Amino acid sequence: TFRWTPPEFATWGKARQAAWEALPTAPDAYWFSYLGPGERAVTGEWSAAEMAELQHLALEHTEKVASGAWGLFSMHVWGRTGAQCKAAYESLSSEHAGTPGAVRKRAAGRGSATGAAGAAATPRVQ
């Protein structure tokens, strides 16, 4: 069967190519480590707006957080991989260690952080 591959596919390393080819059966594995074709990576520290959006999305997608599907979760965070989302979420959780539900309460109190971080709130895939 025909499967679309991005123009830059031939320039990718073997691991990324294998992850792309496995997308139909293991999408979380690809999105955990890689961004979509042509998507620009956001590097460095997360901004306050990004962290607020991460908290908001964690409340919306509790099943992905609970199951560790950070690759699938990251599809809602433009420019960040699943590994980046997981690390940022764990840093939030460790900041509030010993206070059950603190991250959940803090996120709920902020509401959506889409304002200034509109691009961060735009899912990569519909």
Secondary structure, 3 states (H helix, E strand, C coil): CCCCCCHHHHHCCHHHHHHHHCCCCCHHHHHHHCCCCCCCCCCCCCCHHHHHHHHHHHHHCHHHHHHCCHHHHHCCCCCCCHHHHHHHHHHHHHHCCCCCCHHHHHHHHHCCCCCCCHHHHCCCCC
